[in-house]
Amino acid sequence: MAWFNLSRASEYTLFSQRTLKRYIDRGVLRYSRIGREYRFHQSWLDGFLMGFGKKITPKQLKEINSLREKGNR
């Protein structure tokens, strides 16, 4: 699993950095901060894109991982 900064998260999700910041401000996108920099775990971004929101259950994480594995085949 990878960690993304705001720029890489923007490329990964195809949302602009400004849009991602709006989701952060609304509290619907999970993130971590190191100093002034936002960090996003890949599973958080995947869950967000799949509509799970900020909280991802173990069952949902398993579904995300299985879809990721199917995509790598």
TORDRENVO-67131 format. One record per atom (N, C-alpha, C, O, CB): residue number from 1; chain; atom name; z, x, y. Coordinates in Angstrom, 2 decimals. Each point is the difference from the previous one (the first is absolute). Glycine has a CB too. Layout:
BEGIN
+------+-------+------+---------+---------+---------+
| resi | chain | name |       z |       x |       y |
+------+-------+------+---------+---------+---------+
|  NUM |     A |   CA |       Z |       X |       Y |
...
+------+-------+------+---------+---------+---------+
This chain:
BEGIN
+------+-------+------+---------+---------+---------+
| resi | chain | name |       z |       x |       y |
+------+-------+------+---------+---------+---------+
|    1 |     A |    N |    0.00 |    0.84 |   -1.19 |
|    1 |     A |   CA |    0.00 |   -0.84 |    1.19 |
|    1 |     A |    C |    0.00 |    0.88 |    1.25 |
|    1 |     A |    O |    0.67 |    1.03 |    0.06 |
|    1 |     A |   CB |    0.55 |   -2.86 |   -1.31 |
|    2 |     A |    N |   -1.97 |    1.40 |    2.20 |
|    2 |     A |   CA |   -0.19 |    0.80 |    1.21 |
|    2 |     A |    C |    0.69 |   -0.62 |    1.21 |
|    2 |     A |    O |    0.29 |   -1.20 |    0.03 |
|    2 |     A |   CB |   -2.47 |    1.99 |   -0.95 |
|    3 |     A |    N |    2.43 |    0.04 |    1.89 |
|    3 |     A |   CA |    0.52 |   -0.41 |    1.30 |
|    3 |     A |    C |   -1.11 |    0.16 |    1.03 |
|    3 |     A |    O |   -0.77 |    0.96 |   -0.06 |
|    3 |     A |   CB |    3.15 |   -0.30 |   -0.57 |
|    4 |     A |    N |   -2.46 |   -1.60 |    1.57 |
|    4 |     A |   CA |   -1.03 |    0.02 |    1.02 |
|    4 |     A |    C |    0.63 |   -0.01 |    1.39 |
|    4 |     A |    O |    1.01 |   -0.66 |    0.22 |
|    4 |     A |   CB |   -2.59 |   -0.53 |   -1.78 |
|    5 |     A |    N |    0.98 |    1.94 |    2.49 |
|    5 |     A |   CA |    0.39 |   -0.16 |    1.40 |
|    5 |     A |    C |   -0.80 |   -1.18 |    0.55 |
|    5 |     A |    O |   -0.77 |   -0.62 |   -0.73 |
|    5 |     A |   CB |    1.31 |    3.12 |    1.01 |
|    6 |     A |    N |   -0.35 |   -2.83 |    0.99 |
|    6 |     A |   CA |   -0.66 |   -1.17 |    0.58 |
|    6 |     A |    C |   -1.52 |    0.11 |   -0.06 |
|    6 |     A |    O |   -0.68 |   -0.98 |   -0.29 |
|    6 |     A |   CB |    2.65 |    0.67 |    1.80 |
|    7 |     A |    N |   -2.49 |    1.48 |   -1.23 |
|    7 |     A |   CA |   -1.44 |    0.20 |   -0.02 |
|    7 |     A |    C |   -0.58 |   -0.22 |   -1.40 |
|    7 |     A |    O |   -0.99 |   -0.72 |   -0.16 |
|    7 |     A |   CB |    1.22 |    2.34 |    2.06 |
|    8 |     A |    N |    0.39 |   -1.01 |   -2.90 |
|    8 |     A |   CA |   -0.48 |   -0.16 |   -1.38 |
|    8 |     A |    C |    0.20 |   -1.43 |   -0.50 |
|    8 |     A |    O |   -0.83 |   -0.52 |   -0.74 |
|    8 |     A |   CB |    1.36 |    2.94 |    0.30 |
|    9 |     A |    N |    0.58 |   -3.05 |    0.85 |
|    9 |     A |   CA |    0.24 |   -1.40 |   -0.39 |
|    9 |     A |    C |   -1.08 |   -0.90 |    0.59 |
|    9 |     A |    O |   -0.43 |   -0.96 |   -0.64 |
|    9 |     A |   CB |    2.92 |    1.40 |    0.52 |
|   10 |     A |    N |   -2.91 |   -0.13 |    1.32 |
|   10 |     A |   CA |   -1.06 |   -0.75 |    0.64 |
|   10 |     A |    C |   -1.31 |    0.13 |   -0.77 |
|   10 |     A |    O |   -0.71 |   -0.99 |   -0.21 |
|   10 |     A |   CB |    1.83 |    1.33 |    2.43 |
|   11 |     A |    N |   -1.44 |    0.86 |   -2.65 |
|   11 |     A |   CA |   -1.21 |    0.22 |   -0.81 |
|   11 |     A |    C |    0.10 |   -0.71 |   -1.34 |
|   11 |     A |    O |   -0.97 |   -0.58 |   -0.48 |
|   11 |     A |   CB |    0.63 |    2.79 |    1.61 |
|   12 |     A |    N |    1.51 |   -2.15 |   -1.74 |
|   12 |     A |   CA |    0.22 |   -0.57 |   -1.33 |
|   12 |     A |    C |   -0.10 |   -1.53 |    0.02 |
|   12 |     A |    O |   -0.61 |   -0.60 |   -0.88 |
|   12 |     A |   CB |    2.09 |    2.55 |    0.32 |
|   13 |     A |    N |   -0.88 |   -2.58 |    1.59 |
|   13 |     A |   CA |    0.05 |   -1.46 |    0.06 |
|   13 |     A |    C |   -1.20 |   -0.61 |    0.72 |
|   13 |     A |    O |   -0.25 |   -1.20 |   -0.12 |
|   13 |     A |   CB |    2.71 |    1.38 |    0.09 |
|   14 |     A |    N |   -3.19 |    0.64 |    0.77 |
|   14 |     A |   CA |   -1.11 |   -0.45 |    0.85 |
|   14 |     A |    C |    0.47 |   -0.85 |    1.17 |
|   14 |     A |    O |   -0.80 |   -0.74 |    0.59 |
|   14 |     A |   CB |   -0.67 |    0.81 |   -2.60 |
|   15 |     A |    N |    2.76 |    0.02 |    2.36 |
|   15 |     A |   CA |    0.53 |   -0.60 |    1.21 |
|   15 |     A |    C |    0.10 |    1.09 |    1.05 |
|   15 |     A |    O |    0.22 |    1.17 |   -0.33 |
|   15 |     A |   CB |    1.08 |   -2.94 |   -0.98 |
|   16 |     A |    N |   -1.45 |    1.40 |    2.58 |
|   16 |     A |   CA |    0.18 |    0.99 |    1.06 |
|   16 |     A |    C |    1.47 |    0.40 |    0.08 |
|   16 |     A |    O |    0.87 |   -0.72 |   -0.48 |
|   16 |     A |   CB |   -2.84 |   -0.23 |    1.76 |
|   17 |     A |    N |    2.23 |    2.09 |   -0.67 |
|   17 |     A |   CA |    1.38 |    0.45 |    0.18 |
|   17 |     A |    C |    0.76 |   -1.00 |    0.85 |
|   17 |     A |    O |    1.18 |   -0.27 |   -0.26 |
|   17 |     A |   CB |   -1.90 |    2.67 |    0.05 |
|   18 |     A |    N |    0.07 |   -2.95 |    1.21 |
|   18 |     A |   CA |    0.64 |   -0.99 |    0.86 |
|   18 |     A |    C |    0.42 |   -1.25 |   -0.79 |
|   18 |     A |    O |    1.10 |   -0.53 |    0.19 |
|   18 |     A |   CB |   -2.46 |    1.37 |    1.75 |
|   19 |     A |    N |    0.48 |   -1.28 |   -2.83 |
|   19 |     A |   CA |    0.32 |   -1.17 |   -0.83 |
|   19 |     A |    C |    1.17 |    0.30 |   -0.93 |
|   19 |     A |    O |    0.87 |   -0.85 |   -0.18 |
|   19 |     A |   CB |   -3.28 |    0.12 |    0.30 |
|   20 |     A |    N |    2.43 |    1.91 |   -0.72 |
|   20 |     A |   CA |    1.12 |    0.37 |   -0.86 |
|   20 |     A |    C |    1.30 |    0.01 |    0.78 |
|   20 |     A |    O |    1.03 |   -0.43 |   -0.50 |
|   20 |     A |   CB |   -2.57 |    1.78 |   -0.92 |
|   21 |     A |    N |    1.51 |   -0.85 |    2.66 |
|   21 |     A |   CA |    1.21 |    0.00 |    0.84 |
|   21 |     A |    C |    0.46 |   -1.42 |    0.29 |
|   21 |     A |    O |    1.20 |   -0.26 |    0.06 |
|   21 |     A |   CB |   -1.92 |    2.44 |    0.97 |
|   22 |     A |    N |   -0.23 |   -3.08 |   -0.84 |
|   22 |     A |   CA |    0.38 |   -1.41 |    0.22 |
|   22 |     A |    C |    0.72 |   -0.57 |   -1.22 |
|   22 |     A |    O |    1.00 |   -0.70 |    0.13 |
|   22 |     A |   CB |   -2.98 |    0.41 |    1.40 |
|   23 |     A |    N |    1.47 |    0.60 |   -2.72 |
|   23 |     A |   CA |    0.66 |   -0.47 |   -1.22 |
|   23 |     A |    C |    1.39 |    0.62 |   -0.14 |
|   23 |     A |    O |    0.93 |   -0.65 |   -0.47 |
|   23 |     A |   CB |   -3.17 |    0.36 |   -0.62 |
|   24 |     A |    N |    2.38 |    1.53 |    1.49 |
|   24 |     A |   CA |    1.32 |    0.65 |   -0.02 |
|   24 |     A |    C |    0.94 |   -0.73 |    0.94 |
|   24 |     A |    O |    1.13 |   -0.31 |   -0.36 |
|   24 |     A |   CB |   -2.18 |    2.54 |   -0.19 |
|   25 |     A |    N |    0.57 |   -2.50 |    1.77 |
|   25 |     A |   CA |    0.83 |   -0.69 |    1.00 |
|   25 |     A |    C |    0.41 |   -1.40 |   -0.45 |
|   25 |     A |    O |    1.08 |   -0.47 |    0.34 |
|   25 |     A |   CB |   -2.24 |    1.78 |    1.43 |
|   26 |     A |    N |    0.29 |   -1.97 |   -2.53 |
|   26 |     A |   CA |    0.30 |   -1.34 |   -0.52 |
|   26 |     A |    C |    0.92 |    0.04 |   -1.22 |
|   26 |     A |    O |    0.53 |   -1.02 |   -0.43 |
|   26 |     A |   CB |   -2.73 |    0.25 |    1.29 |
|   27 |     A |    N |    2.39 |    1.97 |   -1.41 |
|   27 |     A |   CA |    0.89 |    0.15 |   -1.14 |
|   27 |     A |    C |   -0.62 |   -0.35 |   -1.33 |
|   27 |     A |    O |    0.72 |   -0.25 |   -0.97 |
|   27 |     A |   CB |    1.09 |   -0.24 |    2.50 |
|   28 |     A |    N |   -3.14 |    0.47 |   -1.61 |
|   28 |     A |   CA |   -0.64 |   -0.37 |   -1.26 |
|   28 |     A |    C |   -0.56 |    1.21 |   -0.76 |
|   28 |     A |    O |   -0.45 |   -0.15 |   -1.14 |
|   28 |     A |   CB |   -0.10 |   -2.04 |    2.16 |
|   29 |     A |    N |    0.57 |    3.36 |   -0.42 |
|   29 |     A |   CA |   -0.50 |    1.20 |   -0.65 |
|   29 |     A |    C |    1.13 |    1.01 |   -0.12 |
|   29 |     A |    O |    0.59 |    0.43 |    0.99 |
|   29 |     A |   CB |   -2.92 |   -0.83 |   -0.08 |
|   30 |     A |    N |    2.62 |    0.77 |   -2.12 |
|   30 |     A |   CA |    1.08 |    0.95 |   -0.28 |
|   30 |     A |    C |   -0.44 |    1.42 |    0.37 |
|   30 |     A |    O |   -1.14 |    0.39 |   -0.25 |
|   30 |     A |   CB |    2.01 |   -1.87 |   -1.61 |
|   31 |     A |    N |    0.04 |    2.24 |    2.46 |
|   31 |     A |   CA |   -0.32 |    1.36 |    0.41 |
|   31 |     A |    C |    1.27 |    0.82 |    0.07 |
|   31 |     A |    O |    1.11 |   -0.53 |   -0.06 |
|   31 |     A |   CB |   -3.10 |   -0.28 |    1.34 |
|   32 |     A |    N |    1.82 |    2.09 |   -1.15 |
|   32 |     A |   CA |    1.09 |    0.93 |    0.22 |
|   32 |     A |    C |   -0.39 |    0.81 |    1.22 |
|   32 |     A |    O |   -1.18 |    0.08 |    0.35 |
|   32 |     A |   CB |    1.84 |    0.03 |   -2.82 |
|   33 |     A |    N |    0.30 |    0.48 |    3.12 |
|   33 |     A |   CA |   -0.31 |    0.81 |    1.17 |
|   33 |     A |    C |    0.62 |    1.37 |   -0.13 |
|   33 |     A |    O |    1.15 |    0.15 |   -0.39 |
|   33 |     A |   CB |   -1.28 |   -2.20 |    1.79 |
|   34 |     A |    N |   -0.67 |    3.05 |   -1.07 |
|   34 |     A |   CA |    0.48 |    1.37 |    0.07 |
|   34 |     A |    C |   -0.27 |    0.45 |    1.44 |
|   34 |     A |    O |   -1.14 |    0.27 |    0.38 |
|   34 |     A |   CB |    0.69 |    0.22 |   -2.89 |
|   35 |     A |    N |    1.51 |   -0.42 |    3.28 |
|   35 |     A |   CA |   -0.18 |    0.28 |    1.42 |
|   35 |     A |    C |   -0.74 |   -1.15 |    0.64 |
|   35 |     A |    O |    0.43 |   -1.15 |   -0.06 |
|   35 |     A |   CB |   -0.44 |    3.63 |   -0.36 |
|   36 |     A |    N |   -1.12 |   -2.16 |    1.04 |
|   36 |     A |   CA |   -0.83 |   -1.04 |    0.63 |
|   36 |     A |    C |   -1.11 |   -0.49 |   -0.91 |
|   36 |     A |    O |   -0.74 |   -0.92 |    0.37 |
|   36 |     A |   CB |    1.25 |    1.94 |    1.82 |
|   37 |     A |    N |   -0.63 |   -0.43 |   -3.36 |
|   37 |     A |   CA |   -1.13 |   -0.30 |   -0.87 |
|   37 |     A |    C |    0.35 |   -1.07 |   -1.04 |
|   37 |     A |    O |    1.05 |    0.04 |   -0.64 |
|   37 |     A |   CB |   -1.86 |    2.29 |    0.98 |
|   38 |     A |    N |   -0.11 |   -3.29 |   -0.49 |
|   38 |     A |   CA |    0.13 |   -1.03 |   -1.02 |
|   38 |     A |    C |   -0.48 |    0.55 |   -1.34 |
|   38 |     A |    O |   -0.97 |    0.77 |   -0.04 |
|   38 |     A |   CB |    0.66 |   -2.60 |    1.76 |
|   39 |     A |    N |    0.98 |    1.45 |   -2.80 |
|   39 |     A |   CA |   -0.41 |    0.36 |   -1.36 |
|   39 |     A |    C |   -0.01 |   -1.26 |   -0.85 |
|   39 |     A |    O |    0.88 |   -0.86 |    0.11 |
|   39 |     A |   CB |    0.08 |    3.21 |    0.13 |
|   40 |     A |    N |   -1.97 |   -2.44 |   -1.09 |
|   40 |     A |   CA |   -0.17 |   -1.16 |   -0.86 |
|   40 |     A |    C |   -0.21 |    0.47 |   -1.43 |
|   40 |     A |    O |   -0.82 |    0.89 |   -0.25 |
|   40 |     A |   CB |   -0.17 |   -2.24 |    2.15 |
|   41 |     A |    N |    1.71 |    0.77 |   -2.82 |
|   41 |     A |   CA |   -0.20 |    0.32 |   -1.42 |
|   41 |     A |    C |   -1.20 |   -0.82 |   -0.47 |
|   41 |     A |    O |   -0.19 |   -1.14 |    0.43 |
|   41 |     A |   CB |    2.69 |    1.64 |   -0.82 |
|   42 |     A |    N |   -3.29 |    0.08 |   -0.47 |
|   42 |     A |   CA |   -1.22 |   -0.67 |   -0.47 |
|   42 |     A |    C |    0.31 |   -1.36 |   -0.61 |
|   42 |     A |    O |   -0.75 |   -0.96 |    0.22 |
|   42 |     A |   CB |   -0.28 |    3.19 |   -0.62 |
|   43 |     A |    N |    2.10 |   -2.33 |   -0.37 |
|   43 |     A |   CA |    0.33 |   -1.30 |   -0.62 |
|   43 |     A |    C |    0.36 |   -1.04 |    1.05 |
|   43 |     A |    O |   -0.26 |   -1.19 |   -0.19 |
|   43 |     A |   CB |    1.08 |    2.40 |   -1.86 |
|   44 |     A |    N |   -0.21 |   -0.78 |    3.19 |
|   44 |     A |   CA |    0.30 |   -0.94 |    1.08 |
|   44 |     A |    C |   -1.29 |   -0.54 |    0.60 |
|   44 |     A |    O |   -0.11 |   -1.20 |    0.27 |
|   44 |     A |   CB |    2.27 |    2.41 |    0.22 |
|   45 |     A |    N |   -3.12 |   -0.32 |   -0.27 |
|   45 |     A |   CA |   -1.29 |   -0.43 |    0.57 |
|   45 |     A |    C |   -0.75 |   -0.90 |   -0.98 |
|   45 |     A |    O |   -0.58 |   -1.00 |    0.41 |
|   45 |     A |   CB |    0.47 |    3.12 |    0.94 |
|   46 |     A |    N |    0.11 |   -1.76 |   -2.63 |
|   46 |     A |   CA |   -0.67 |   -0.82 |   -1.00 |
|   46 |     A |    C |    0.62 |   -1.39 |   -0.06 |
|   46 |     A |    O |   -0.71 |   -1.00 |   -0.04 |
|   46 |     A |   CB |    0.16 |    3.07 |   -1.28 |
|   47 |     A |    N |    1.87 |   -2.14 |    1.32 |
|   47 |     A |   CA |    0.69 |   -1.29 |   -0.03 |
|   47 |     A |    C |   -0.31 |   -0.82 |    1.23 |
|   47 |     A |    O |   -0.21 |   -1.21 |   -0.10 |
|   47 |     A |   CB |    2.02 |    2.23 |   -1.25 |
|   48 |     A |    N |   -1.85 |   -0.38 |    2.50 |
|   48 |     A |   CA |   -0.33 |   -0.68 |    1.25 |
|   48 |     A |    C |   -1.42 |   -0.57 |   -0.07 |
|   48 |     A |    O |   -0.23 |   -1.15 |    0.37 |
|   48 |     A |   CB |    1.78 |    2.69 |    0.90 |
|   49 |     A |    N |   -2.48 |   -0.74 |   -1.75 |
|   49 |     A |   CA |   -1.39 |   -0.44 |   -0.09 |
|   49 |     A |    C |   -0.17 |   -1.14 |   -1.00 |
|   49 |     A |    O |   -0.89 |   -0.84 |    0.15 |
|   49 |     A |   CB |    0.17 |    3.13 |    0.46 |
|   50 |     A |    N |    1.57 |   -2.32 |   -1.63 |
|   50 |     A |   CA |   -0.10 |   -1.05 |   -1.01 |
|   50 |     A |    C |    0.81 |   -1.24 |    0.39 |
|   50 |     A |    O |    0.05 |   -0.97 |   -0.75 |
|   50 |     A |   CB |   -0.38 |    2.73 |   -0.99 |
|   51 |     A |    N |    0.95 |   -1.72 |    2.91 |
|   51 |     A |   CA |    0.70 |   -1.17 |    0.49 |
|   51 |     A |    C |    1.45 |   -0.13 |   -0.43 |
|   51 |     A |    O |    0.59 |   -1.06 |    0.17 |
|   51 |     A |   CB |   -2.75 |    0.00 |   -0.15 |
|   52 |     A |    N |    2.75 |    2.11 |   -0.56 |
|   52 |     A |   CA |    1.38 |   -0.08 |   -0.44 |
|   52 |     A |    C |    0.98 |    0.18 |    1.16 |
|   52 |     A |    O |    1.18 |   -0.32 |   -0.14 |
|   52 |     A |   CB |   -1.89 |    1.19 |   -2.08 |
|   53 |     A |    N |    0.24 |   -0.38 |    3.35 |
|   53 |     A |   CA |    0.87 |    0.19 |    1.14 |
|   53 |     A |    C |    0.87 |    1.23 |   -0.13 |
|   53 |     A |    O |   -0.36 |    0.96 |   -0.68 |
|   53 |     A |   CB |    0.36 |   -3.40 |    1.00 |
|   54 |     A |    N |    1.16 |    2.40 |    0.32 |
|   54 |     A |   CA |    0.86 |    1.17 |    0.12 |
|   54 |     A |    C |    0.76 |    0.33 |   -1.28 |
|   54 |     A |    O |    0.24 |    1.17 |   -0.28 |
|   54 |     A |   CB |   -0.03 |   -1.70 |    2.68 |
|   55 |     A |    N |    0.15 |   -0.46 |   -3.15 |
|   55 |     A |   CA |    0.79 |    0.20 |   -1.22 |
|   55 |     A |    C |   -0.91 |   -0.09 |   -1.22 |
|   55 |     A |    O |   -0.70 |   -0.99 |   -0.19 |
|   55 |     A |   CB |    2.75 |    0.04 |    1.30 |
|   56 |     A |    N |   -2.04 |    1.98 |   -1.91 |
|   56 |     A |   CA |   -0.80 |    0.02 |   -1.23 |
|   56 |     A |    C |    0.94 |    0.04 |   -1.18 |
|   56 |     A |    O |    0.85 |    0.89 |   -0.11 |
|   56 |     A |   CB |   -2.77 |    0.29 |    1.27 |
|   57 |     A |    N |    1.78 |   -2.15 |   -2.06 |
|   57 |     A |   CA |    0.83 |   -0.05 |   -1.19 |
|   57 |     A |    C |   -0.56 |    0.97 |   -1.03 |
|   57 |     A |    O |   -1.16 |    0.39 |    0.09 |
|   57 |     A |   CB |    1.81 |   -2.80 |    0.37 |
|   58 |     A |    N |    0.15 |    2.79 |   -1.44 |
|   58 |     A |   CA |   -0.51 |    0.88 |   -1.07 |
|   58 |     A |    C |   -1.21 |   -0.61 |   -0.71 |
|   58 |     A |    O |   -0.92 |    0.73 |   -0.38 |
|   58 |     A |   CB |    3.23 |    0.16 |    0.07 |
|   59 |     A |    N |   -2.32 |   -2.20 |    0.12 |
|   59 |     A |   CA |   -1.14 |   -0.67 |   -0.64 |
|   59 |     A |    C |   -1.26 |    0.17 |    0.84 |
|   59 |     A |    O |   -1.08 |    0.27 |   -0.53 |
|   59 |     A |   CB |    2.65 |   -1.94 |   -0.54 |
|   60 |     A |    N |   -1.43 |    1.50 |    2.37 |
|   60 |     A |   CA |   -1.15 |    0.16 |    0.89 |
|   60 |     A |    C |   -0.48 |    1.44 |    0.03 |
|   60 |     A |    O |   -1.20 |    0.26 |    0.03 |
|   60 |     A |   CB |    2.03 |   -2.17 |    1.35 |
|   61 |     A |    N |    0.09 |    2.86 |   -1.39 |
|   61 |     A |   CA |   -0.36 |    1.42 |   -0.02 |
|   61 |     A |    C |   -0.77 |    0.32 |   -1.28 |
|   61 |     A |    O |   -0.96 |    0.77 |    0.03 |
|   61 |     A |   CB |    3.00 |   -0.20 |    1.36 |
|   62 |     A |    N |   -1.63 |   -1.16 |   -2.49 |
|   62 |     A |   CA |   -0.70 |    0.21 |   -1.27 |
|   62 |     A |    C |   -1.43 |   -0.54 |    0.10 |
|   62 |     A |    O |   -0.94 |    0.63 |   -0.49 |
|   62 |     A |   CB |    3.13 |   -0.78 |   -0.78 |
|   63 |     A |    N |   -2.35 |   -1.01 |    1.91 |
|   63 |     A |   CA |   -1.32 |   -0.58 |    0.19 |
|   63 |     A |    C |   -0.88 |    0.90 |    0.88 |
|   63 |     A |    O |   -1.18 |    0.19 |   -0.28 |
|   63 |     A |   CB |    2.18 |   -2.50 |    0.01 |
|   64 |     A |    N |   -0.43 |    2.84 |    1.33 |
|   64 |     A |   CA |   -0.72 |    0.91 |    0.89 |
|   64 |     A |    C |   -0.48 |    1.22 |   -0.77 |
|   64 |     A |    O |   -1.15 |    0.41 |    0.13 |
|   64 |     A |   CB |    2.51 |   -1.21 |    1.83 |
|   65 |     A |    N |   -0.47 |    1.38 |   -2.74 |
|   65 |     A |   CA |   -0.35 |    1.20 |   -0.76 |
|   65 |     A |    C |   -1.08 |   -0.28 |   -1.04 |
|   65 |     A |    O |   -0.89 |    0.83 |   -0.21 |
|   65 |     A |   CB |    3.21 |    0.03 |    0.57 |
|   66 |     A |    N |   -2.26 |   -2.02 |   -1.01 |
|   66 |     A |   CA |   -1.02 |   -0.32 |   -1.00 |
|   66 |     A |    C |   -1.36 |   -0.21 |    0.68 |
|   66 |     A |    O |   -1.03 |    0.39 |   -0.55 |
|   66 |     A |   CB |    2.80 |   -1.44 |   -0.93 |
|   67 |     A |    N |   -1.78 |    0.43 |    2.66 |
|   67 |     A |   CA |   -1.26 |   -0.17 |    0.72 |
|   67 |     A |    C |   -0.55 |    1.34 |    0.46 |
|   67 |     A |    O |   -1.21 |    0.21 |   -0.01 |
|   67 |     A |   CB |    1.95 |   -2.49 |    0.74 |
|   68 |     A |    N |    0.14 |    3.18 |   -0.32 |
|   68 |     A |   CA |   -0.43 |    1.32 |    0.44 |
|   68 |     A |    C |   -0.61 |    0.76 |   -1.18 |
|   68 |     A |    O |   -1.01 |    0.68 |    0.16 |
|   68 |     A |   CB |    2.81 |   -0.65 |    1.61 |
|   69 |     A |    N |   -1.17 |   -0.14 |   -2.96 |
|   69 |     A |   CA |   -0.53 |    0.66 |   -1.19 |
|   69 |     A |    C |   -1.36 |   -0.54 |   -0.38 |
|   69 |     A |    O |   -0.89 |    0.76 |   -0.39 |
|   69 |     A |   CB |    3.22 |   -0.38 |   -0.40 |
|   70 |     A |    N |   -2.51 |   -1.70 |    0.90 |
|   70 |     A |   CA |   -1.31 |   -0.61 |   -0.31 |
|   70 |     A |    C |   -1.06 |    0.51 |    0.96 |
|   70 |     A |    O |   -1.15 |    0.21 |   -0.39 |
|   70 |     A |   CB |    2.30 |   -2.27 |   -0.49 |
|   71 |     A |    N |   -0.77 |    2.26 |    2.14 |
|   71 |     A |   CA |   -0.94 |    0.50 |    0.99 |
|   71 |     A |    C |   -0.41 |    1.44 |   -0.21 |
|   71 |     A |    O |   -1.06 |    0.42 |    0.46 |
|   71 |     A |   CB |    2.05 |   -2.01 |    1.11 |
|   72 |     A |    N |   -0.14 |    2.36 |   -2.26 |
|   72 |     A |   CA |   -0.30 |    1.41 |   -0.25 |
|   72 |     A |    C |   -0.84 |    0.22 |   -1.24 |
|   72 |     A |    O |   -0.40 |    1.12 |   -0.29 |
|   72 |     A |   CB |    2.53 |   -0.57 |    1.40 |
|   73 |     A |    N |   -2.41 |   -1.62 |   -1.84 |
|   73 |     A |   CA |   -0.78 |    0.14 |   -1.24 |
|   73 |     A |    C |   -1.47 |   -0.01 |    0.27 |
|   73 |     A |    O |   -0.80 |    0.10 |   -0.93 |
|   73 |     A |   CB |    2.60 |   -1.20 |   -0.31 |
+------+-------+------+---------+---------+---------+
